[in-house]
Amino acid sequence: MPDADGFIQLFTVLAIFAIVLLVTYFTTRIVGGYAKSKVATGNIEIIDSAKVAPSKYIAIVRAASKYIAVGIGKDEITYLCELSEDDIVERPSGITSTFDFKELMEKAKARIGKNED
């Protein structure tokens, strides 16, 4: 016969674990929402960035009403140039790539089919 005390201890540990997970989840949501609201209301915004080497990026930053291109490395940020507002082409929100996933999958299937022959 299973030990009743062992079952109670197991249930208690699982309940505490679930409570800790819930508290962590809600704390993360609150802190993330606060940080996001602070970034959105500031005068500095990263418009776009591109990785050019490991731990090296080029970013377009809006500081107040000016657009600036900067190089970002591991320990430094380098001013590259100032851009006019006409030079900036913003991607619609939510679009991160110009690739069509379905098209890429079809190309991959075609390559796999050629290799099997």
MODELLER restraints for C-alpha pairs under 7 A, 6 or more apart:
rsr = mdl.restraints
at = mdl.atoms
rsr.add(forms.Gaussian(group=physical.xy_distance, feature=features.Distance(at['CA:43:A'], at['CA:63:A']), mean=5.77, stdev=0.5))
rsr.add(forms.Gaussian(group=physical.xy_distance, feature=features.Distance(at['CA:43:A'], at['CA:64:A']), mean=4.87, stdev=0.5))
rsr.add(forms.Gaussian(group=physical.xy_distance, feature=features.Distance(at['CA:44:A'], at['CA:61:A']), mean=7.00, stdev=0.5))
rsr.add(forms.Gaussian(group=physical.xy_distance, feature=features.Distance(at['CA:44:A'], at['CA:62:A']), mean=5.59, stdev=0.5))
rsr.add(forms.Gaussian(group=physical.xy_distance, feature=features.Distance(at['CA:44:A'], at['CA:63:A']), mean=4.59, stdev=0.5))
rsr.add(forms.Gaussian(group=physical.xy_distance, feature=features.Distance(at['CA:44:A'], at['CA:64:A']), mean=6.32, stdev=0.5))
rsr.add(forms.Gaussian(group=physical.xy_distance, feature=features.Distance(at['CA:45:A'], at['CA:61:A']), mean=5.71, stdev=0.5))
rsr.add(forms.Gaussian(group=physical.xy_distance, feature=features.Distance(at['CA:45:A'], at['CA:62:A']), mean=5.12, stdev=0.5))
rsr.add(forms.Gaussian(group=physical.xy_distance, feature=features.Distance(at['CA:45:A'], at['CA:63:A']), mean=6.68, stdev=0.5))
rsr.add(forms.Gaussian(group=physical.xy_distance, feature=features.Distance(at['CA:46:A'], at['CA:59:A']), mean=6.97, stdev=0.5))
rsr.add(forms.Gaussian(group=physical.xy_distance, feature=features.Distance(at['CA:46:A'], at['CA:60:A']), mean=6.07, stdev=0.5))
rsr.add(forms.Gaussian(group=physical.xy_distance, feature=features.Distance(at['CA:46:A'], at['CA:61:A']), mean=4.49, stdev=0.5))
rsr.add(forms.Gaussian(group=physical.xy_distance, feature=features.Distance(at['CA:46:A'], at['CA:62:A']), mean=6.28, stdev=0.5))
rsr.add(forms.Gaussian(group=physical.xy_distance, feature=features.Distance(at['CA:47:A'], at['CA:60:A']), mean=5.43, stdev=0.5))
rsr.add(forms.Gaussian(group=physical.xy_distance, feature=features.Distance(at['CA:47:A'], at['CA:61:A']), mean=5.55, stdev=0.5))
rsr.add(forms.Gaussian(group=physical.xy_distance, feature=features.Distance(at['CA:47:A'], at['CA:62:A']), mean=6.64, stdev=0.5))
rsr.add(forms.Gaussian(group=physical.xy_distance, feature=features.Distance(at['CA:48:A'], at['CA:59:A']), mean=5.66, stdev=0.5))
rsr.add(forms.Gaussian(group=physical.xy_distance, feature=features.Distance(at['CA:48:A'], at['CA:60:A']), mean=5.31, stdev=0.5))
rsr.add(forms.Gaussian(group=physical.xy_distance, feature=features.Distance(at['CA:49:A'], at['CA:57:A']), mean=6.59, stdev=0.5))
rsr.add(forms.Gaussian(group=physical.xy_distance, feature=features.Distance(at['CA:49:A'], at['CA:58:A']), mean=5.56, stdev=0.5))
rsr.add(forms.Gaussian(group=physical.xy_distance, feature=features.Distance(at['CA:49:A'], at['CA:59:A']), mean=4.07, stdev=0.5))
rsr.add(forms.Gaussian(group=physical.xy_distance, feature=features.Distance(at['CA:49:A'], at['CA:60:A']), mean=6.27, stdev=0.5))
rsr.add(forms.Gaussian(group=physical.xy_distance, feature=features.Distance(at['CA:50:A'], at['CA:57:A']), mean=5.50, stdev=0.5))
rsr.add(forms.Gaussian(group=physical.xy_distance, feature=features.Distance(at['CA:50:A'], at['CA:58:A']), mean=5.42, stdev=0.5))
rsr.add(forms.Gaussian(group=physical.xy_distance, feature=features.Distance(at['CA:50:A'], at['CA:59:A']), mean=6.45, stdev=0.5))
rsr.add(forms.Gaussian(group=physical.xy_distance, feature=features.Distance(at['CA:51:A'], at['CA:57:A']), mean=4.41, stdev=0.5))
rsr.add(forms.Gaussian(group=physical.xy_distance, feature=features.Distance(at['CA:51:A'], at['CA:58:A']), mean=6.57, stdev=0.5))
rsr.add(forms.Gaussian(group=physical.xy_distance, feature=features.Distance(at['CA:55:A'], at['CA:73:A']), mean=5.98, stdev=0.5))
rsr.add(forms.Gaussian(group=physical.xy_distance, feature=features.Distance(at['CA:55:A'], at['CA:74:A']), mean=5.88, stdev=0.5))
rsr.add(forms.Gaussian(group=physical.xy_distance, feature=features.Distance(at['CA:56:A'], at['CA:72:A']), mean=5.65, stdev=0.5))
rsr.add(forms.Gaussian(group=physical.xy_distance, feature=features.Distance(at['CA:56:A'], at['CA:73:A']), mean=4.61, stdev=0.5))
rsr.add(forms.Gaussian(group=physical.xy_distance, feature=features.Distance(at['CA:56:A'], at['CA:74:A']), mean=6.87, stdev=0.5))
rsr.add(forms.Gaussian(group=physical.xy_distance, feature=features.Distance(at['CA:57:A'], at['CA:71:A']), mean=5.84, stdev=0.5))
rsr.add(forms.Gaussian(group=physical.xy_distance, feature=features.Distance(at['CA:57:A'], at['CA:72:A']), mean=5.02, stdev=0.5))
rsr.add(forms.Gaussian(group=physical.xy_distance, feature=features.Distance(at['CA:57:A'], at['CA:73:A']), mean=6.56, stdev=0.5))
rsr.add(forms.Gaussian(group=physical.xy_distance, feature=features.Distance(at['CA:58:A'], at['CA:69:A']), mean=6.97, stdev=0.5))
rsr.add(forms.Gaussian(group=physical.xy_distance, feature=features.Distance(at['CA:58:A'], at['CA:70:A']), mean=5.74, stdev=0.5))
rsr.add(forms.Gaussian(group=physical.xy_distance, feature=features.Distance(at['CA:58:A'], at['CA:71:A']), mean=4.55, stdev=0.5))
rsr.add(forms.Gaussian(group=physical.xy_distance, feature=features.Distance(at['CA:58:A'], at['CA:72:A']), mean=6.02, stdev=0.5))
rsr.add(forms.Gaussian(group=physical.xy_distance, feature=features.Distance(at['CA:59:A'], at['CA:69:A']), mean=5.68, stdev=0.5))
rsr.add(forms.Gaussian(group=physical.xy_distance, feature=features.Distance(at['CA:59:A'], at['CA:70:A']), mean=5.40, stdev=0.5))
rsr.add(forms.Gaussian(group=physical.xy_distance, feature=features.Distance(at['CA:59:A'], at['CA:71:A']), mean=6.44, stdev=0.5))
rsr.add(forms.Gaussian(group=physical.xy_distance, feature=features.Distance(at['CA:60:A'], at['CA:67:A']), mean=6.69, stdev=0.5))
rsr.add(forms.Gaussian(group=physical.xy_distance, feature=features.Distance(at['CA:60:A'], at['CA:68:A']), mean=5.64, stdev=0.5))
rsr.add(forms.Gaussian(group=physical.xy_distance, feature=features.Distance(at['CA:60:A'], at['CA:69:A']), mean=4.52, stdev=0.5))
rsr.add(forms.Gaussian(group=physical.xy_distance, feature=features.Distance(at['CA:60:A'], at['CA:70:A']), mean=6.44, stdev=0.5))
rsr.add(forms.Gaussian(group=physical.xy_distance, feature=features.Distance(at['CA:61:A'], at['CA:67:A']), mean=5.63, stdev=0.5))
rsr.add(forms.Gaussian(group=physical.xy_distance, feature=features.Distance(at['CA:61:A'], at['CA:68:A']), mean=5.23, stdev=0.5))
rsr.add(forms.Gaussian(group=physical.xy_distance, feature=features.Distance(at['CA:61:A'], at['CA:69:A']), mean=6.30, stdev=0.5))
rsr.add(forms.Gaussian(group=physical.xy_distance, feature=features.Distance(at['CA:62:A'], at['CA:68:A']), mean=6.37, stdev=0.5))
rsr.add(forms.Gaussian(group=physical.xy_distance, feature=features.Distance(at['CA:67:A'], at['CA:82:A']), mean=5.90, stdev=0.5))
rsr.add(forms.Gaussian(group=physical.xy_distance, feature=features.Distance(at['CA:67:A'], at['CA:83:A']), mean=5.22, stdev=0.5))
rsr.add(forms.Gaussian(group=physical.xy_distance, feature=features.Distance(at['CA:67:A'], at['CA:84:A']), mean=6.50, stdev=0.5))
rsr.add(forms.Gaussian(group=physical.xy_distance, feature=features.Distance(at['CA:67:A'], at['CA:85:A']), mean=6.87, stdev=0.5))
rsr.add(forms.Gaussian(group=physical.xy_distance, feature=features.Distance(at['CA:68:A'], at['CA:81:A']), mean=5.93, stdev=0.5))
rsr.add(forms.Gaussian(group=physical.xy_distance, feature=features.Distance(at['CA:68:A'], at['CA:82:A']), mean=4.43, stdev=0.5))
rsr.add(forms.Gaussian(group=physical.xy_distance, feature=features.Distance(at['CA:68:A'], at['CA:83:A']), mean=5.73, stdev=0.5))
rsr.add(forms.Gaussian(group=physical.xy_distance, feature=features.Distance(at['CA:69:A'], at['CA:79:A']), mean=6.53, stdev=0.5))
rsr.add(forms.Gaussian(group=physical.xy_distance, feature=features.Distance(at['CA:69:A'], at['CA:80:A']), mean=5.35, stdev=0.5))
rsr.add(forms.Gaussian(group=physical.xy_distance, feature=features.Distance(at['CA:69:A'], at['CA:81:A']), mean=5.33, stdev=0.5))
rsr.add(forms.Gaussian(group=physical.xy_distance, feature=features.Distance(at['CA:69:A'], at['CA:82:A']), mean=6.12, stdev=0.5))
rsr.add(forms.Gaussian(group=physical.xy_distance, feature=features.Distance(at['CA:70:A'], at['CA:77:A']), mean=6.60, stdev=0.5))
rsr.add(forms.Gaussian(group=physical.xy_distance, feature=features.Distance(at['CA:70:A'], at['CA:78:A']), mean=5.44, stdev=0.5))
rsr.add(forms.Gaussian(group=physical.xy_distance, feature=features.Distance(at['CA:70:A'], at['CA:79:A']), mean=4.65, stdev=0.5))
rsr.add(forms.Gaussian(group=physical.xy_distance, feature=features.Distance(at['CA:70:A'], at['CA:80:A']), mean=5.05, stdev=0.5))
rsr.add(forms.Gaussian(group=physical.xy_distance, feature=features.Distance(at['CA:71:A'], at['CA:77:A']), mean=5.64, stdev=0.5))
rsr.add(forms.Gaussian(group=physical.xy_distance, feature=features.Distance(at['CA:71:A'], at['CA:78:A']), mean=4.90, stdev=0.5))
rsr.add(forms.Gaussian(group=physical.xy_distance, feature=features.Distance(at['CA:71:A'], at['CA:79:A']), mean=6.46, stdev=0.5))
rsr.add(forms.Gaussian(group=physical.xy_distance, feature=features.Distance(at['CA:71:A'], at['CA:80:A']), mean=6.56, stdev=0.5))
rsr.add(forms.Gaussian(group=physical.xy_distance, feature=features.Distance(at['CA:72:A'], at['CA:78:A']), mean=6.42, stdev=0.5))
